[in-house]
Amino acid sequence: MKINIKSATGCPLPLGANPTPDGINFALFSRHAESVSLVIETEKKNNEPERLVFDFDRNIHKTGDIWHIQLSGLPAGIRYGYQLSGPWEPTTSGHGFNNKLTLIDPYAKELRAPDWGEDRSCLGKKCCGLIPDITYNWEGDRPLETPLQDTIIYELHVRGFTRHPSSDCSFPGTFKGITEKIPYLEDLGITAVELMPVTEFNENEPILHNPETGEKLKNYWGYSPLSFFAPKSAYAGNREHPLNEFRDMVKKLHRAGIEVILDIVYNHTAEGGWDGPTSSFRGIDNTIYYLLDPWTRDYLNFSGCGNTCNCNHPIVRNLIMNALRWWVIEMHVDGFRFDLASILGRDQQGKPLSNPPMVEIIAEDPILAQTKIIAEAWDAAGLYQVGSFSPHPRWAEWNGRFRDDVRAFMCGKPGQIPALATRISGSSDLYQHNGRRPYNSINFITSHDGFTLADLVSYNEKHNLINGENNRDGDNNNLSWNTGIEGPTDDPQILEMRRRRIRTMAVILFLSQGVPMLVAGDEFGRSQQGNNNAWCQDNEISWINWQLCEENTEQLLFFKKLIALRRTYSVFRRTDFFSGKNSRDNALTADIIWQGLRPGEEDWSYNCHTLAFTLLDRQPEGHTSFFVMLNGHRSQAATFTLPHPGDIPDAGCWKYILDASRQSLRDSLLPGKDQTLQGGEEVNVLPMTAIILQAKNTGS
């Protein structure tokens, strides 16, 4: 087939490859390149694609720092990339040009990459950028805009969520696999899925091997982007249409009332240091895209991954903002969680800024006005900004203090009661300033990074030997307790205590003010066998075993009941902080009343391990109250006295809602004499147990 391609000057904006009425316009930023060529690959002939090269004339195809050309007559299905010439001076100018490489367009919306685990030596050598299909029928889909205070986040890995054979999915490990599990997500009651990185990455990049089997490990998590735009094609059941398959997933999740939040990585890329592969940014304009030491020209490494993006350079800011807007406009994404977000606040020398432009621009961008923006408010260089990441009220944060304080309490450590109460009440010490609210705190006890909830109660130490780094990787400060035996056991007493501890932590997570985040599989006891850094484990350590739904049905039902309780009663989803009134104030105006073992007696002492509180909900639609008892002793039961009728309005007696010590959830739900308790009555709470009561005479 004869190809008749015509070229024209083209336009400098927008960047990327964009269809126009007259063809396709290609535009690429590079300030320091001496020459630029566009490489086009067409359909294969004799098993080899036809390769066409279009050299840019800087007098015709360059405006400022942008190189551009328009081509008409291109056949369908082309792939494209760029070759750039310029200095290779790692130790002097810091430039990293190499005209033998064919580079990925930073604005490429779709990449044709190998299937999962296949050889990726083509990266930087062959064209892999595609011209995306801009036509898609959204069928009226609109953002859900679930209020942040009403949000319940479910963090999951696209591949690991359905890759295990027990998932019983037709398209395991893909976006389609997630859609097949929508009925489960609806039944669980969560309102948003937070997807671990979905932009293109090279899972084959690690050089580590499993020391037990010799098997080469993978970059399973994907926190190493090759692109800020293109969805990972290996996550598509049909790799020819990853964009549309992602859109299908979003549309179906929206129909089920579930939002989509992306975990995105703008702090570093897959290119690593000077010894890493050059696939895009380094070969296009290294000194613009990355932070370099001003003297040695080594990469500054605040990410712990070999390089750090120059996020507050205007060019990089524009790239990030254009990517965010594209995900919202073209892919209907509802929010973003920014990995190592503190790097967004570093200047071009790597120093923290007092008012980072990048952070403010994201919060003030009109396209992103209704999206959720969540910061992981720290980086790998020790900058920890939980509670102080940004004064802007739109920014929510992963609350690492919540995680640590709840874990410490549930290990039986002394001196934790004041901190626990602060976390339960929304972390006002961190967020009650600059107009921020309890829902600026994303509460979590576990995340992808660290122990699962089951491992948190089963291991004192990390067990990461199979990661190939002699157990040096992963956090040593787990704030975990194995409940008496390290790892798996058949001891019924230890298993019972572990079960109580998991349920009690769930109570604290879902009944605290703020936004709860649950990790997929924690609701039915998924374990990683003590591995607290499973970033490289593409196997059953990381894949969710859905058989656990049946094996741990009671735990799953407990989680569902907690989630339903939170969604039913707005007292657990406040938009403002508690007034601070306590049992010594007028009960008619109090909103939370703290107590120790007895009403009217608070105990914030160092050796105290117990806490109880009454939540009073006085919504116009009806009043109700809840009484929550927490016993953090490792071995001692605690006897709580319930509030007297005169202490709590409309609370003459109480009914059980949930008891973490009961073997079956049905024990807490079936009617019976033990379901009703009188005010002033004593309740025995077992070690590491939570009990939730509700005022009975409120019509609830």
Phi and psi in degrees as a GROMACS rama.xvg file:
@    title "Ramachandran Plot"
@    xaxis  label "Phi"
@    yaxis  label "Psi"
@TYPE xy
-79.9309  131.194  LYS-2
-105.63  126.434  ILE-3
-115.091  92.0608  ASN-4
-103.084  130.73  ILE-5
-112.41  143.882  LYS-6
-115.369  151.327  SER-7
-139.044  174.018  ALA-8
-58.9461  -42.9438  THR-9
79.39  -178.495  GLY-10
-123.567  147.433  CYS-11
-73.645  -20.6508  PRO-12
-132.643  146.244  LEU-13
-77.9595  158.787  PRO-14
-69.9496  156.65  LEU-15
100.006  -166.565  GLY-16
-106.768  114.072  ALA-17
-130.837  126.16  ASN-18
-62.8292  140.606  PRO-19
-130.787  169.515  THR-20
-58.8112  -21.7434  PRO-21
-106.646  6.9427  ASP-22
143.802  -140.1  GLY-23
-125.87  128.516  ILE-24
-98.3309  127.979  ASN-25
-111.243  128.893  PHE-26
-140.199  131.383  ALA-27
-136.585  131.034  LEU-28
-82.8926  132.035  PHE-29
-160.793  113.069  SER-30
-77.8927  -34.5694  ARG-31
-108.374  -0.270171  HIS-32
-68.3531  142.91  ALA-33
-88.2502  -28.6025  GLU-34
-154.157  154.058  SER-35
-136.736  139.264  VAL-36
-129.871  138.672  SER-37
-94.0467  129.421  LEU-38
-111.179  127.81  VAL-39
-117.482  133.566  ILE-40
-116.236  127.019  GLU-41
-102.47  -169.076  THR-42
-56.7258  149.844  GLU-43
-69.2873  141.476  LYS-44
-129.118  124.399  LYS-45
57.2241  42.5857  ASN-46
68.1305  8.58712  ASN-47
-130.169  133.666  GLU-48
-70.9302  149.381  PRO-49
-76.8164  129.568  GLU-50
-111.765  122.105  ARG-51
-116.941  137.632  LEU-52
-120.679  129.434  VAL-53
-118.324  109.735  PHE-54
-80.5055  134.956  ASP-55
-83.3031  129.396  PHE-56
-87.6884  115.466  ASP-57
-62.7922  -18.7805  ARG-58
-83.6871  -14.6336  ASN-59
-119.091  -40.9145  ILE-60
-106.791  32.0777  HIS-61
-143.669  127.615  LYS-62
-125.036  112.798  THR-63
62.0082  -120.945  GLY-64
-102.389  14.0418  ASP-65
-114.21  129.73  ILE-66
-99.2118  134.882  TRP-67
-149.709  152.508  HIS-68
-158.917  148.011  ILE-69
-116.028  132.777  GLN-70
-119.512  135.898  LEU-71
-121.035  156.043  SER-72
84.132  11.5819  GLY-73
-71.1046  136.907  LEU-74
-71.7217  163.25  PRO-75
-68.6242  153.21  ALA-76
78.9607  20.096  GLY-77
-71.5514  160.103  ILE-78
-122.106  152.112  ARG-79
-142.348  161.064  TYR-80
-163.429  -177.283  GLY-81
-130.436  147.116  TYR-82
-119.309  130.487  GLN-83
-126.319  139.721  LEU-84
-110.013  145.891  SER-85
170.762  -174.005  GLY-86
-72.7589  142.988  PRO-87
-107.859  96.0411  TRP-88
-136.44  69.507  GLU-89
-57.6036  -33.124  PRO-90
-102.007  -4.23082  THR-91
-116.145  -80.6367  THR-92
-77.6466  -24.6338  SER-93
87.2716  5.69427  GLY-94
-78.0971  150.699  HIS-95
-135.979  46.6316  GLY-96
-78.6006  146.225  PHE-97
-154.796  102.834  ASN-98
-74.4188  0.927837  ASN-99
-85.0717  -10.9182  LYS-100
-96.1147  146.603  LEU-101
-107.715  113.62  THR-102
-100.608  154.493  LEU-103
-79.8654  133.453  ILE-104
-65.8095  123.662  ASP-105
-56.9006  -22.3275  PRO-106
-100.007  10.6791  TYR-107
-63.8825  126.164  ALA-108
-86.746  -17.9377  LYS-109
-148.688  136.703  GLU-110
-123.189  142.999  LEU-111
-98.5193  103.337  ARG-112
-117.501  161.954  ALA-113
-62.1729  164.196  PRO-114
-69.2186  168.419  ASP-115
-54.971  126.211  TRP-116
83.7115  -8.64267  GLY-117
-75.3585  162.628  GLU-118
-58.5429  131.145  ASP-119
-117.576  27.6246  ARG-120
-66.3482  -10.2149  SER-121
-70.9808  -20.6742  CYS-122
-62.8096  126.68  LEU-123
83.6492  -0.623944  GLY-124
-122.552  -27.9065  LYS-125
-126.593  160.164  LYS-126
-71.9227  132.893  CYS-127
-135.916  0.568845  CYS-128
-77.0676  138.836  GLY-129
-117.672  157.032  LEU-130
-88.6326  112.41  ILE-131
-72.329  152.353  PRO-132
-76.2767  117.128  ASP-133
-90.661  -1.05831  ILE-134
-99.4218  126.045  THR-135
-153.887  137.296  TYR-136
-93.2918  101.949  ASN-137
-78.2855  -8.40805  TRP-138
52.9582  41.9095  GLU-139
80.1466  8.08067  GLY-140
-61.3316  134.995  ASP-141
-133.344  156.948  ARG-142
-57.7074  143.355  PRO-143
-76.6015  -32.8741  LEU-144
53.9017  44.5775  GLU-145
-61.7455  127.607  THR-146
-54.6581  142.15  PRO-147
-60.3315  -37.302  LEU-148
-66.7987  -20.3309  GLN-149
-95.3677  3.35955  ASP-150
-84.3328  139.765  THR-151
-127.497  113.531  ILE-152
-93.963  139.331  ILE-153
-124.238  105.541  TYR-154
-83.2756  130.02  GLU-155
-146.015  160.266  LEU-156
-104.623  126.256  HIS-157
-55.2043  -47.6699  VAL-158
-71.6456  -49.2466  ARG-159
-67.4759  -22.5649  GLY-160
-64.5235  -36.888  PHE-161
-130.063  10.4795  THR-162
-71.8515  -32.2005  ARG-163
-63.5165  139.717  HIS-164
-54.5434  -27.4806  PRO-165
-69.9396  -11.0693  SER-166
-67.0233  -23.8806  SER-167
56.2322  40.2527  ASP-168
-101.667  147.633  CYS-169
-74.0752  -27.8217  SER-170
-128.01  70.4831  PHE-171
-64.3214  142.347  PRO-172
76.3654  22.4411  GLY-173
-133.063  173.709  THR-174
-59.3274  -39.3355  PHE-175
-62.715  -35.3513  LYS-176
-59.4006  -38.6319  GLY-177
-63.4031  -42.2835  ILE-178
-63.3254  -31.7451  THR-179
-68.0733  -21.4631  GLU-180
-98.2037  8.6054  LYS-181
-58.3758  -41.945  ILE-182
-56.431  -38.0438  PRO-183
-64.6156  -44.9652  TYR-184
-62.8218  -40.4855  LEU-185
-61.6389  -45.4209  GLU-186
-65.3204  -36.2297  ASP-187
-64.6967  -38.4715  LEU-188
104.477  4.42747  GLY-189
-70.4102  160.398  ILE-190
-111.903  -11.0925  THR-191
-152.243  139.513  ALA-192
-100.726  135.352  VAL-193
-108.599  109.596  GLU-194
-88.157  125.156  LEU-195
-59.5802  163.53  MET-196
-42.3605  130.503  PRO-197
-117.726  -4.06281  VAL-198
-78.9531  158.429  THR-199
-56.5952  132.615  GLU-200
-145.556  165.756  PHE-201
-102.822  100.795  ASN-202
-69.8044  -12.5988  GLU-203
-92.5681  5.32349  ASN-204
-70.5802  -29.6682  GLU-205
-61.8142  148.183  PRO-206
-104.829  4.17069  ILE-207
-81.4027  156.046  LEU-208
-130.475  148.485  HIS-209
-65.8085  117.581  ASN-210
-67.9243  -17.7549  PRO-211
-84.9241  -35.6109  GLU-212
-112.867  -17.3911  THR-213
81.0534  -2.12717  GLY-214
-67.7781  135.626  GLU-215
-69.683  132.447  LYS-216
-84.8741  164.401  LEU-217
-121.388  159.24  LYS-218
-84.1623  78.627  ASN-219
-67.8086  -42.9126  TYR-220
-65.8157  -40.1423  TRP-221
89.7913  19.2808  GLY-222
-81.8054  58.7833  TYR-223
-159.508  73.1154  SER-224
-72.7901  138.857  PRO-225
-91.2095  -21.1247  LEU-226
-147.245  148.374  SER-227
-93.382  -9.11826  PHE-228
-111.587  -58.1582  PHE-229
-66.3677  123.635  ALA-230
-63.4575  148.702  PRO-231
-68.0628  118.051  LYS-232
-65.9654  -27.6568  SER-233
-70.4913  -12.2872  ALA-234
-88.4506  3.11542  TYR-235
-101.165  134.471  ALA-236
-62.4223  -37.433  GLY-237
-111.626  102.355  ASN-238
-68.5165  -9.31018  ARG-239
-77.0258  -16.8394  GLU-240
-138.758  58.7257  HIS-241
-64.7999  -34.8048  PRO-242
-63.6825  -47.8418  LEU-243
-68.9779  -32.6598  ASN-244
-68.5971  -37.5917  GLU-245
-63.1774  -44.3432  PHE-246
-62.6296  -40.5662  ARG-247
-57.9952  -43.2893  ASP-248
-61.1261  -47.3256  MET-249
-60.3591  -45.8361  VAL-250
-61.0944  -42.4939  LYS-251
-71.8473  -36.4938  LYS-252
-64.3337  -41.7484  LEU-253
-60.6184  -40.6793  HIS-254
-61.4725  -28.0091  ARG-255
-88.573  3.58217  ALA-256
79.502  22.2132  GLY-257
-115.161  125.573  ILE-258
-83.2056  164.516  GLU-259
-121.209  118.737  VAL-260
-113.571  132.511  ILE-261
-101.098  133.569  LEU-262
-85.3737  109.657  ASP-263
-115.283  150.376  ILE-264
-120.4  104.22  VAL-265
-115.603  6.93993  TYR-266
-90.2425  -20.6692  ASN-267
-158.569  175.714  HIS-268
-131.939  176.768  THR-269
-73.4997  -4.86247  ALA-270
-75.5598  -18.3298  GLU-271
62.7408  -151.579  GLY-272
-84.8547  -165.427  GLY-273
-61.8273  -21.6113  TRP-274
-89.7386  2.77941  ASP-275
-90.5874  175.451  GLY-276
-74.1311  144.982  PRO-277
-102.754  111.505  THR-278
-120.875  -17.237  SER-279
-160.796  -88.6834  SER-280
-59.5234  -43.5863  PHE-281
-61.1595  -41.4923  ARG-282
-81.553  -7.92218  GLY-283
-97.3446  -45.4773  ILE-284
-171.641  80.8308  ASP-285
-57.621  -42.9716  ASN-286
-72.6517  -14.2925  THR-287
-89.0931  -44.1219  ILE-288
-82.332  -21.0542  TYR-289
-125.849  155.934  TYR-290
-83.9512  124.464  LEU-291
-121.533  146.235  LEU-292
-61.9644  129.871  ASP-293
-64.6781  -18.2996  PRO-294
-105.638  -50.7404  TRP-295
-88.3827  -18.9791  THR-296
66.3066  15.2367  ARG-297
-69.2758  157.543  ASP-298
-72.9756  131.157  TYR-299
-73.8588  136.046  LEU-300
-124.025  75.9415  ASN-301
-86.8202  -4.99708  PHE-302
-96.2232  -16.987  SER-303
75.9603  9.79811  GLY-304
-122.797  16.5205  CYS-305
104.001  -26.7784  GLY-306
-150.079  167.511  ASN-307
-135.921  128.88  THR-308
-69.422  144.457  CYS-309
-84.5129  67.9942  ASN-310
-64.0185  -24.7332  CYS-311
-100.715  14.0954  ASN-312
-79.0332  136.217  HIS-313
-53.4094  -36.3904  PRO-314
-66.1689  -43.2086  ILE-315
-71.7862  -37.4971  VAL-316
-57.7303  -44.9035  ARG-317
-63.0108  -41.2327  ASN-318
-59.9081  -47.9083  LEU-319
-62.5833  -45.1795  ILE-320
-65.8953  -39.3116  MET-321
-64.8074  -37.2717  ASN-322
-65.551  -46.2466  ALA-323
-60.262  -45.062  LEU-324
-63.9995  -38.0566  ARG-325
-63.2435  -43.6989  TRP-326
-62.2578  -34.785  TRP-327
-77.8702  -46.7958  VAL-328
-74.873  -50.6265  ILE-329
-91.3275  -21.7565  GLU-330
-117.364  -3.07756  MET-331
60.4334  32.0387  HIS-332
-70.8112  145.539  VAL-333
-97.9563  -12.9633  ASP-334
-178.804  174.985  GLY-335
-141.104  141.032  PHE-336
-111.345  120.377  ARG-337
-93.4833  111.526  PHE-338
-64.6044  134.898  ASP-339
43.7107  54.1415  LEU-340
-65.6853  -19.7458  ALA-341
-60.7323  -23.6212  SER-342
-65.8148  -26.9616  ILE-343
-62.5555  -17.9119  LEU-344
-101.729  12.4406  GLY-345
-97.6126  144.263  ARG-346
-81.537  -172.767  ASP-347
-74.4541  -3.92161  GLN-348
-105.79  1.00565  GLN-349
90.1574  4.32257  GLY-350
-86.2099  142.373  LYS-351
-63.9623  135.709  PRO-352
-95.0282  147.855  LEU-353
-74.9442  -32.1091  SER-354
-139.369  77.914  ASN-355
-63.0551  127.125  PRO-356
-57.4802  -40.8357  PRO-357
-60.7497  -43.1163  MET-358
-66.5388  -41.3658  VAL-359
-70.7335  -39.2391  GLU-360
-62.2884  -42.389  ILE-361
-60.5134  -44.543  ILE-362
-67.9836  -30.3092  ALA-363
-100.201  -3.83564  GLU-364
-64.7373  128.65  ASP-365
-67.1444  -28.7271  PRO-366
-69.175  -33.3083  ILE-367
-92.3322  10.7581  LEU-368
-58.2127  -31.5367  ALA-369
-107.152  5.69801  GLN-370
-86.7303  157.281  THR-371
-87.1243  131.439  LYS-372
-123.264  120.268  ILE-373
-126.338  128.089  ILE-374
-102.73  134.156  ALA-375
-84.4605  98.7015  GLU-376
-84.1209  50.257  ALA-377
-158.42  171.894  TRP-378
-139.059  -179.864  ASP-379
-77.8841  -6.44345  ALA-380
-98.7866  9.86592  ALA-381
96.7117  3.07745  GLY-382
-77.8442  110.315  LEU-383
-116.568  114.573  TYR-384
-124.554  27.0072  GLN-385
-61.4309  121.823  VAL-386
91.9928  -13.0629  GLY-387
-136.023  16.9315  SER-388
-60.6008  -45.2782  PHE-389
-154.043  142.372  SER-390
-76.3259  -8.81468  PRO-391
-70.7636  129.221  HIS-392
-67.1502  -10.9337  PRO-393
-78.4662  -25.1149  ARG-394
-77.2856  121.208  TRP-395
-95.353  163.08  ALA-396
-137.101  142.387  GLU-397
-62.2356  119.605  TRP-398
-91.3511  90.3138  ASN-399
-64.7048  -24.5883  GLY-400
-68.9581  -37.6963  ARG-401
-59.9125  -50.4333  PHE-402
-52.9156  -50.7167  ARG-403
-69.5255  -40.893  ASP-404
-71.0632  -38.6509  ASP-405
-68.406  -42.2739  VAL-406
-60.3158  -43.7662  ARG-407
-62.4661  -43.3986  ALA-408
-61.0811  -42.2684  PHE-409
-81.0717  1.791  MET-410
-96.4837  -5.53187  CYS-411
83.4192  17.5983  GLY-412
-71.8938  143.642  LYS-413
-76.7506  164.272  PRO-414
75.4797  19.6051  GLY-415
-101.714  -10.0651  GLN-416
-63.4749  -45.5038  ILE-417
-60.2133  -42.9878  PRO-418
-66.0414  -40.5695  ALA-419
-60.9207  -44.8114  LEU-420
-61.5397  -37.8809  ALA-421
-64.8288  -41.6819  THR-422
-68.4818  -41.4717  ARG-423
-61.0711  -35.073  ILE-424
-89.6157  10.6165  SER-425
105.532  8.63112  GLY-426
57.7493  54.2636  SER-427
-62.7765  -25.4641  SER-428
-64.5322  -24.014  ASP-429
-100.12  -33.299  LEU-430
-122.4  1.06243  TYR-431
-89.7658  60.1127  GLN-432
-158.641  160.113  HIS-433
55.3601  31.9478  ASN-434
74.3604  14.5458  GLY-435
-83.3525  161.536  ARG-436
-128.544  171.005  ARG-437
-55.4938  -33.2035  PRO-438
-75.4672  -0.754426  TYR-439
-73.2243  -11.5509  ASN-440
-96.7064  116.107  SER-441
-90.0948  106.542  ILE-442
-85.2487  132.582  ASN-443
-151.866  151.265  PHE-444
-108.496  -33.2118  ILE-445
-132.226  158.03  THR-446
-144.255  -175.802  SER-447
-57.8303  -29.3719  HIS-448
-95.0267  102.74  ASP-449
125.171  -168.447  GLY-450
-67.4219  149.735  PHE-451
-73.6151  171.244  THR-452
-63.785  -38.7511  LEU-453
-65.3746  -38.7666  ALA-454
-73.7712  -26.9056  ASP-455
-62.8061  -29.0395  LEU-456
-102.026  6.70842  VAL-457
-122.649  -10.244  SER-458
-138.104  136.374  TYR-459
-86.6346  -30.9268  ASN-460
-125.495  154.743  GLU-461
-70.5122  151.612  LYS-462
-132.149  78.9326  HIS-463
-110.727  19.616  ASN-464
-57.0925  -36.2509  LEU-465
-70.3067  -5.97475  ILE-466
-77.2377  -8.90467  ASN-467
83.8753  14.2428  GLY-468
-122.106  27.0096  GLU-469
56.7526  35.1287  ASN-470
66.4579  19.6017  ASN-471
-83.1651  -23.4249  ARG-472
-82.2336  165.342  ASP-473
84.9471  156.321  GLY-474
-73.4727  136.317  ASP-475
-86.5657  -16.1255  ASN-476
-99.653  79.838  ASN-477
-87.7885  -17.9021  ASN-478
49.0299  49.6427  LEU-479
-117.958  164.774  SER-480
-145.332  128.482  TRP-481
-78.8865  1.50499  ASN-482
67.4279  17.6877  THR-483
122.666  -27.2965  GLY-484
-137.976  135.477  ILE-485
-76.1349  119.089  GLU-486
84.094  -159.327  GLY-487
-60.7361  148.317  PRO-488
-154.928  158.825  THR-489
-106.808  3.20806  ASP-490
-66.4039  114.878  ASP-491
-63.7376  -33.9088  PRO-492
-67.9356  -40.572  GLN-493
-68.9734  -41.2933  ILE-494
-61.8815  -39.025  LEU-495
-65.3541  -43.0637  GLU-496
-64.5083  -40.8928  MET-497
-61.0422  -42.3944  ARG-498
-61.6413  -43.9978  ARG-499
-62.1176  -41.8009  ARG-500
-65.0147  -41.5446  ARG-501
-60.7947  -46.4914  ILE-502
-66.7813  -37.3012  ARG-503
-66.7066  -40.4092  THR-504
-63.529  -35.8879  MET-505
-64.2353  -40.4462  ALA-506
-58.5425  -47.435  VAL-507
-62.7884  -41.796  ILE-508
-62.182  -48.9784  LEU-509
-86.0478  -16.6477  PHE-510
-102.914  0.612134  LEU-511
-81.604  150.923  SER-512
-70.5714  144.669  GLN-513
118.216  -168.666  GLY-514
-111.012  116.877  VAL-515
-78.5727  143.408  PRO-516
-124.438  125.797  MET-517
-112.355  138.598  LEU-518
-88.9647  133.988  VAL-519
-53.2385  128.576  ALA-520
97.1537  -20.5649  GLY-521
-63.1865  -27.5407  ASP-522
-70.0127  -16.3783  GLU-523
-131.561  25.622  PHE-524
85.8717  33.4245  GLY-525
-65.0364  137.702  ARG-526
-119.904  148.975  SER-527
-110.756  21.2107  GLN-528
58.3465  35.1426  GLN-529
83.6127  4.92525  GLY-530
-82.0854  120.293  ASN-531
-104.968  15.3715  ASN-532
-152.619  62.6656  ASN-533
-84.0531  33.5688  ALA-534
-61.1902  -23.7958  TRP-535
-112.422  12.2539  CYS-536
-105.688  91.9911  GLN-537
-92.8177  74.5426  ASP-538
-164.407  -165.626  ASN-539
-68.9968  -11.4191  GLU-540
-64.8883  -38.9778  ILE-541
-99.5015  -26.8122  SER-542
-73.7853  143.127  TRP-543
-78.0632  125.439  ILE-544
-91.198  106.071  ASN-545
-74.5208  -10.1392  TRP-546
-63.8764  -24.1472  GLN-547
-64.3733  -22.7338  LEU-548
-57.6503  -40.0361  CYS-549
-80.6424  -39.2135  GLU-550
-68.8267  -32.7989  GLU-551
-119.888  47.2854  ASN-552
-58.5455  -41.333  THR-553
-64.3334  -38.3273  GLU-554
-65.5709  -42.432  GLN-555
-61.1171  -43.0622  LEU-556
-62.6445  -37.0299  LEU-557
-61.3623  -45.3209  PHE-558
-63.471  -43.6527  PHE-559
-59.817  -42.468  LYS-560
-63.4114  -41.7513  LYS-561
-62.1548  -45.577  LEU-562
-63.5355  -42.6975  ILE-563
-63.3054  -39.2923  ALA-564
-60.9054  -45.1333  LEU-565
-63.1986  -42.3878  ARG-566
-71.832  -25.8281  ARG-567
-78.9486  -38.2291  THR-568
-114.967  119.588  TYR-569
-70.1062  -11.3018  SER-570
-62.3894  -22.9015  VAL-571
-89.843  -0.581257  PHE-572
-132.873  49.7674  ARG-573
-66.6955  149.069  ARG-574
-98.0035  -5.91356  THR-575
-135.157  166.929  ASP-576
-79.8479  159.793  PHE-577
-62.8101  153.085  PHE-578
-70.6916  -21.2709  SER-579
96.7277  -3.74666  GLY-580
-69.5481  146.236  LYS-581
-132.675  -163.879  ASN-582
-65.0432  -15.6383  SER-583
-88.4372  -8.243  ARG-584
-94.652  177.195  ASP-585
-66.0349  118.06  ASN-586
-63.2481  -20.5699  ALA-587
-69.7432  -20.9669  LEU-588
-114.514  -5.59518  THR-589
-71.1381  147.819  ALA-590
-113.564  -21.9332  ASP-591
-144.562  137.348  ILE-592
-125.217  117.394  ILE-593
-89.0834  150.053  TRP-594
-153.254  161.387  GLN-595
-86.9703  -126.438  GLY-596
-76.457  -24.3035  LEU-597
-126.296  147.516  ARG-598
-58.4819  141.235  PRO-599
79.9588  -0.853506  GLY-600
-124.292  105.747  GLU-601
-88.4103  147.827  GLU-602
-135.964  102.758  ASP-603
-107.98  19.6657  TRP-604
-71.9371  161.688  SER-605
-62.097  -36.9768  TYR-606
-92.2616  5.35109  ASN-607
-79.3684  138.989  CYS-608
-124.453  12.948  HIS-609
-126.665  148.585  THR-610
-152.313  138.602  LEU-611
-135.884  154.586  ALA-612
-154.678  150.339  PHE-613
-109.6  126.853  THR-614
-100.639  127.377  LEU-615
-112.053  121.244  LEU-616
-110.71  114.81  ASP-617
-117.271  56.6492  ARG-618
-74.49  153.035  GLN-619
-56.4875  -30.2927  PRO-620
-77.9189  -5.86047  GLU-621
150.86  148.666  GLY-622
-95.6044  145.119  HIS-623
-154.624  161.755  THR-624
-137.948  150.322  SER-625
-127.807  142.942  PHE-626
-122.069  122.952  PHE-627
-118.217  129.092  VAL-628
-115.237  132.444  MET-629
-127.849  126.68  LEU-630
-118.442  111.575  ASN-631
-98.1476  9.51854  GLY-632
-64.9932  143.721  HIS-633
-75.1212  -32.7118  ARG-634
-134.553  -9.25297  SER-635
-106.918  131.969  GLN-636
-72.7067  159.917  ALA-637
-130.73  140.483  ALA-638
-107.872  113.938  THR-639
-100.109  143.201  PHE-640
-100.608  127.892  THR-641
-71.8208  151.12  LEU-642
-56.1242  142.199  PRO-643
-76.2649  153.833  HIS-644
-53.6989  -34.8329  PRO-645
-74.0496  -16.7199  GLY-646
-83.3161  -31.5047  ASP-647
-122.325  119.589  ILE-648
-58.5357  138.417  PRO-649
60.9244  29.8478  ASP-650
-132.084  70.9609  ALA-651
-76.3681  -34.0287  GLY-652
-146.699  169.686  CYS-653
-129.082  152.898  TRP-654
-122.961  149.101  LYS-655
-67.6288  137.108  TYR-656
-108.37  -53.784  ILE-657
-147.904  143.115  LEU-658
-133.652  113.942  ASP-659
-66.0586  -13.5531  ALA-660
-92.9657  -8.14138  SER-661
-81.9966  135.183  ARG-662
-62.2593  -41.36  GLN-663
-116.696  138.004  SER-664
-60.6095  -31.6441  LEU-665
-62.2349  -25.8174  ARG-666
-61.7813  -26.8703  ASP-667
-92.3599  -8.98091  SER-668
-110.984  -29.122  LEU-669
-71.8219  142.144  LEU-670
-65.4186  148.375  PRO-671
178.299  166.708  GLY-672
-61.4834  -33.8757  LYS-673
-78.3575  0.250845  ASP-674
-80.0097  -19.9358  GLN-675
-112.204  130.495  THR-676
-125.426  143.149  LEU-677
-90.5555  149.901  GLN-678
-59.1737  136.665  GLY-679
90.3162  -9.18145  GLY-680
-75.0845  154.853  GLU-681
-96.0355  143.335  GLU-682
-128.125  128.728  VAL-683
-89.6768  123.835  ASN-684
-114.814  121.777  VAL-685
-67.8614  163.091  LEU-686
-56.804  142.141  PRO-687
56.4671  44.4923  MET-688
-130.894  148.882  THR-689
-121.055  142.495  ALA-690
-130.291  135.008  ILE-691
-116.024  127.2  ILE-692
-118.599  155.353  LEU-693
-128.59  139.181  GLN-694
-57.8083  129.542  ALA-695
-86.5537  -30.4226  LYS-696
-94.747  38.33  ASN-697
-111.367  7.12969  THR-698
82.621  6.98879  GLY-699
